[in-house]
Amino acid sequence: MFIDIDNFEQNKQTIMEQIKLCDFLGIDLELTGIKGEYQDTFEELPFERYLKIRKVSMKYNIIQFGLCIFIKKQKGYVAFPYTFYLFPQDLDDFVGLQVGAVFFNSEHGMDWNRWINKGIGYLNRAQYQKLQDDYNKDFQQLDQEELKNQFEKILDDVKPIDKKTIRELIEKLEKFNKSDEKQITIETTNGYQRKVMYTYLEAYQKNMIGESLLKGEMKITKLTNAEKQAKDEEKYLLKTNRFQTKTGFYQIWECILNSKKYIVGHNCFADVMFCYSHFVQCPPISWEEFKEDVVKNWPPIYDTKYIIQSAQPLEKIRSKFETSTSVENLAEFIKNNMNYIQIDVNLDQNAYHTAGFDAYMTGFIFINLTKDFTQQELLSQKNKLNQFKNNYSINLNAAEDIKLTQKYIIYIKFPEEERKNQQQVQKTQRIQFQKQVFDNIINALKQQQFDISAYRIIHYKYIYIEFNQEYDLKQIQSALQQVGEFQECQLFNEKQYEMDRREFKEKEAKSEKFDKRQ
């Protein structure tokens, strides 16, 4: 089912009840952008990839949030897929669009008009709390004596020239209150006087309402008890509708978190980051702090991409799999090669890259990949996420992530940019210098029979070298003494490189500014 601002309220309660009753939730997001400034590389460390996706998640938006609710029955499952169109409701919000994402979503039938005109509002945690505080403040019933004391205090601080006018206006309203007239117009000379008069009406004349007109005039109307009650109800309804419109999908998100029902995605690290950025808060710069927050406050997360690539019970299936492990390919493989579990579902959306359908297919894959897992085998996959084109998978449960390559890796850092007479060397000269150092170092290692498997310059600052076996750093350092330029370089193992890179990347992240989610 497609959910937008027209049918959100009428379906919200049903969806939230289904979430509370379900066994697990499949999710998938369609986004306005996903690529960072630089291409993803295998040698990026997990914290570097995190900072990159953190930046992307703050820059771009969610178009569709796909949610599929799976409830186990005696035979198989019943599934309820939903595609929520989301669009920020605050006029000060920003929407970022990446051209590639626009083309991709357009090719797959994205309804851009529906997204913009009928998208459901959403907030992050801090925005929701502020909105709720303001909403509650609007309906706090102050004692009449408190209101009078509040007004008298304001009046004491009024300038003499304004005070004289206000006293005259109050006298006029008191006479009006005793008359049979229904309406009167009074004249104020500035906005401050009008504000004081509204406070006076609330404190002393509960049976009157004021309305600002042009040229400083205020129209004051007397109300009967029935009219006053109707006006109060209208005001309450207006503010409540405004509150519901702005909070929108945040109510569903909070229901998901509070349910503690595990979340299943496919290759879902970016989805997790966007959910955190748009529904929780600006992601912290610290990778470890982010992990701790998600593990502590979110339900368990399962990534079907990680499961198919890593779970030991699926070794035989992996050996038969010949295509990429996309949602579409995995689903087709399961249908053609496995005795799969049937799911009772009513699909009004059956196209891949529609968020609700992809969320459904992700859940279908999860059910059938893990149907024979023991509880321990399933738990071993919890909070472990795949990373695209990387030597690491993510382990949210621990500080250390999962290294996929058994290669021994070292890093050589070029000297800081050369300076001559305090003048920075031109970029072309720096590149030539680095190329020369790189060639000399690699040739020296090869000449001395080091078993090298890969090498390249990364981040314009380091030489990345993979070995097929582990060596002592001192052994490598000794072998490179013959390379003159090496004396100006720094040799790092993986831990030392991470510390050096972290210092630079976290400092860079602190200087970046995004929208008000920060």
N, C-alpha and C positions, 0 to 999 in steps of 0.2 A: 504493500500500500504506500502510495506517495502521501506524505504529510507536509502541508504548508500552513500558512497563517489562517487559511479559511477553515481547515478541519482539525487543527491542532487541539483546541480546547475540548472539542467533543470526543476526541480519541485519547486524550492524555491519560485519563484515569484508568482506562482499560489497559493501555500500554504499561503503566506503572504497576498495575496488579499482576500482569503477565510476568514482568521482570521479577517481582517478589516470589512468584511460584516456579520460576524456570530452573533448569539445571545448569545452563550456561548461556552465554551471549556471544554471537558472532558480530564482529564489527568490520567496517571498511569505510574509508573516507575518499571523497573526490575533492581535489584541492585546486586553488587558483595558481599554484606554483609549487615546485618541489626542488628545483636545482639551485645550488649555491653558486657563488662566483667562480669556484674552481671545481674541476672534475674530481669525482671520487677516485681514490687510488688504493691499491692493496696495502701500501705501507703506512697509511694513516693509522695512528693509534686511536683506540676507542674514544678517549676524551676529546681528541681533535675532531672526529666525526660528530660527536655529540655537540660540540660548540658550533660546528657548521650547520647542523640540522636545527639547532636552537635558533640560530639567526634566521634561517629560512622560515621556521614556524612562527616567528614574530613578524615576518615581512608579508607573508601571504595568508590566505583565508580558507575556510572550509566552505565548499559549495554544497555538498551532500554528506550527511552522516548516515551511513547504512547500519542498521541495527536489526539483527535477526535473533528472535527469542526462541530457544529450544527447550521444550518440555518433554521429559521422558514418559512414555506410556508403557503398558504391558508389552506391546509389540512395537518396537521402534520409537520414533519421536514424532511430535507435532511441532511445526515451525511457523513462526509469525514474522515475516520480513517487512521492514519499514525503511523507506527512504525519506529522510527529513531534509528539506531545503532550509538552509540556514543563512541568514543575512543580518549583519549588525544593525541595530535600531537607533543607536545614538548618532546624531548628525555630525558629531566631532570625530567619529571613527573613520579609519582609512581602510580601503580595499586595495590590495595589491594583485596585479595580474601579470602572469608570465605568458608570453606569446605562445610558447610551445604547449603550455597547459590549456590555453584557449583553443588552439587547433585540435589537440587530442580530445578534449571533452566535446567539442563541436562535432567531430567525426563520429562520436558515440552517442549523439542525440541529446546533448545537454540542452535543457530548456532555460536559456539565460534570462528570458523575461520573467519566468516563474521564480527564479532565484532572486532577482532584484525586487520584483513587485510583491512577491508573496512569501519570501523567505522568513523563517521564524527567528525571532530575536534570541540572543544568548549573551551571557556575561561570564566573567571569571569570578572567582571566589570573593576577591576584595570589592569588585564592582557590585556584586550581589549584596554583600553585607552593608555597603554604603546606601544602596537603594532601599534595602529593607529598613535600615535605621531611619531614613528620611520618610519612608511610607508610614512607619509606626508613629513617628513624631507628628505627622499630620493628623492622626486620630487620637492623640493623647487628650483626654478630657481633664482640663485644669479646673480646679474648684473656682467658683465665681469670685470669691474673695481674692484668690491668687491673681486672677485676671485683672481685677480692679487695682490691686497693689502694683501689678506689673505696669498698668497704664499710668498710675500716679507717678511711678518712678520715671517713666519715659517723659511725662509732662514736666517733671522737675528739671530735666536736662534740656528742655526746649529753650531756644533763644527767646528773649522777651518779645521781639517783633512777631515771631510765629505764635508765641503763647497767647498773645492778645487775640489774634485771628481765630485760633483754635477755641478759646473760651467763647467767642461770639458764635462760632459754628455749633458748639455744644448746646448753648442756650437756644439756638434756633431749632435744633433737633428735639430738645426737651419739649418745646412748644408744639412741634409737629407731632410728637408722640401722643399729646393730649387732644389733638384735633381729630376730625373725622376724615382728614385727607389720607389718600392711599400712597401718594408719591410726592417727593419734593426734590428740587435740584439745588445743591449748594456749590459755592465757588471757593476753590483753594488756589493759592498762588504758586505752590511748588509741590514736588513729589513727596517731600518729607512730611508736609502737612497732611497729604492724603494718606500716607502710611500711618500717621498718628490717629487719624480719624477712623481708619479700619480697625485699629486696636481698640478705640473707644467703643465702636459698635459691638465688638465681640465681648467687651467687659460689661457694658451698661445697657445695651439695647439689643438683646438676643432676638427680638422679634423683627429686626430690620436687617436688610442686606444692602451693600453699597456696590456701585458699578462705576468705574472711571469712564468719563466721556472726554471729548476733545476740549482743548483750551482750559484745562485745569478743573473742569466741572465734575461733580459726583452726583449720580442719580441714586437717591435713597428710597427704598420701597419697604412699606410695612407688610408683614406676612401674618396670616393666621397660623395657628398651631399646625393645622393640616398642611398648609403651604410650606411652613418651615421644615416639617418632617420630610416632605417630598423633596425639597431642595437639598437637605442633608443626605438623603438616600441617593439622589442624583450625583452629588459631589463624591460620595463614597464609591459609587459604581464607576464613575469616571476615573478616579485615582486607582481603584483596584484593577480596572481594565488596562490602564497605562502600566501598572506594575507587572501584570501578567504578560503583557506584550513585550516589555523590555527583558524580563527574566526568561521567558520562553523555554528554550531547550535546556537551560541550566537545571530546571526541575527534573528533567529526564536524567541528566548526567548525575545529579546528586542521588537519584534513586538507584542508578547503576552502582555507584560507589557504596552506598549503604546496604545494598543487597548482598554484597560479598560474593556474588555468583561470578565464576571466573570468566574472563574476557578472552576470546579467541580471535586472532587476526592472522593474516598471511603476509609475511615480510613486513611486519607492522611497526617497526621502530619509528618511522616517520609519523604514522597514525598516532602512536602513543605521545610523541612530542607535540603534535598539533593539539591533541586533546588537553595536554597539560598546559600549553601556552594559552589556549583560548577559553578553557573552562576552569583552570586552577589559578595560575599566576604566571608571571614572567619566569621561565625556568632559571634556576640558579646557575651561576657560572661554574660552580663545583660539580663535576660529574658524580662524585661520591654522594654529595648532598641530594642530588636529584634521585639517585638510586634509592637512597634511604627513604625519601619521602614517598616514592611510588610503592615500594614494598610495604611500608607501614600503613599507608592510607588507601591503597587501591586493592581491588580483588586480585587474585593470581592471574597472570597473563600467560597465554600459550600461543606460540607462533608456529603455524603449520609448515612454514618454509623451513624453520629450524628443525622441526620434528622429522620431516621427510629426509633431511640431509644428515641428521645426527643420531636419531634414536636407534639403539642397537637392535631391537626387535624387528626393525624394518629393513635389515640388511639385504634380505632376499628380494624385497620389492625394489630397492635401489638398484640392484644388479640388473633388473629387467627394464628399468626406466631409461629411455633413450632421448627424451626431449627435455626442454627446460621445465623446471618445477613451478610453472605459473599456476594460478588457480584453475584456469581453463584446461590446461594439459593434465593436471593432477586429477581433476574431476572426471575427465574422459578416460584416463587410465584406470581409475577405480571402477567405473561403470563397465569397462570392457574386460577387466582382468581379475576382479574380486567379487566374492559373494557379498555384495554390499547391503547395508541396513537401509531399509526404505524409510522415507520421511514423508509424513502427511503434511502437505503444504498447499496453499492456494496462491499461485503466482500471478500477479497482474503486471509483474516486471520480470522479464526473463532474458535480459540482455546483459552480457558482461560489461563491466565498467559503469553499470548503474549500481550505486552504492549498496542498496538493499539486497539486490540479487547477488552481488559479490560476497556480502556478509553471509547470506544463506549458503552459497557454495563453499565458503570457508568452513562453516559449521558442518556441512555434509562431509567435507574432506577430513575434518578433525574426528568426527564420530567414527568414520571407517578406518582411518589410520590407527586409531588408539583402541579399537573395540576389543582387542585381545591383550592389551597392556595390563600388567598387574598394577596395583595401586602405587607400588614403589617405582615402577617404570614410568608411570605418568608423572609422579612427583618430581622425578629427575629432570623433566622437561620444563618445569614451572619457572616462569620469569627469565627464560633464556630466549634471546631474539637473534634472528639472522641479521647480518649486515651485507649490503650489496657491495660486491667487489672489494673485499677486505680480508686481511689475514686473521681477523678476530671475529668471534661471535660475542654477543653481549650477555653477561650474567648479572642481572639486577640484584641477585641475592648476595653478592660479595663484591669487595673492592676490586679483586682480580677478575679480568674478563677471560674468555676462552680463546687461547691461541690455537689456530688451525694448522699452521705450518710448523714443521719440526726443524726447519732451517735455523742455523745459528746466524744471528744478524749483528752487524756492527755499524756504527755511523762515524763518519769523519766530518767535523765541522770546519768549513773554510774560515780563514781569519776574517775578522770584521773588515768591512770595506776599507781598502787601502786609502790612505790620505797622503798627499804630497803638498807640503807647504800649506796644510789645513784646507786644501782644495780636494773635493771628492772626485775620485777617479771616474771617468765616464763609464756608462753601463757597458758599452761594447768592450772596453778594456777589461772590465771586471769579468765578463763572460769568457773572454779569451784566457784570462788568468785561471779561472776555475776549470776550464776545459783542459788546460795544460796540466794542472795539478791532478785532476781526475785521471787523465791518461797515464801520467807517470806513476801514480799510486797503483792503479790496476795492473799495469805492466810489471811493476816490481813484485806484486803478490803472485802473479802468474809465473814469473820467472823462478820464484822460489817454491813452486809446486803447491800453492794453497788451493784447496778444492772449492773453487768459487762457482756458484750456480746462477747468480744474477747480480747486477750492479747498475746504478743510475744516480743522477743528481736529482735531489728532491728539494722542494721549497726554495730553490735558488741559494741554499745555505749549507746543505749536507750532501755527502756521498753515502748512499745506501748500498751495503754489500751483504749478500747472502752467501753462506757457506754450507756445504753438505755435511759438515761435521763441526764439532765445537773446538775452538782454539782458545788458548790463553791470550788475554789482551796483551800481555807483556811480549809474547812471542810475535804477535802482529806488529807491535810497536817497534820491536827490534828489527824486524824485516824491512820496515819502512824508513829506517834511519838514513839509508842511502839516498832517499828522495829529499832534496834540499827544501822544497816548499812545505814538506810535511812538518817541519819544525815549527811552523807558524800555525798549524792546525791543531784541533783537539780531537782525541779519539774517545768514543763513547761506547759502552755496552747499551743494551736496550733500556735498562733502568735509568742510567745517566742521561741518555737521550731524552727519555720521557720527562725528566726533571727540567732539562734545559728548554725543551719545547713548551712545556706547561707554563713556565714563567712568562714566555713571550706571548702565547695564545691567550692566557687568562688576562694579561694586561691589556691586550688588544680588545678582548670582549668587554672589559669594564669601560672602555672608551666609546663603545657603540651605543647609539640612542635609537630607540624604537618608538612605537606609539604608546598610548597611555596605559597599556597592560603592564608597563614597568612601574 
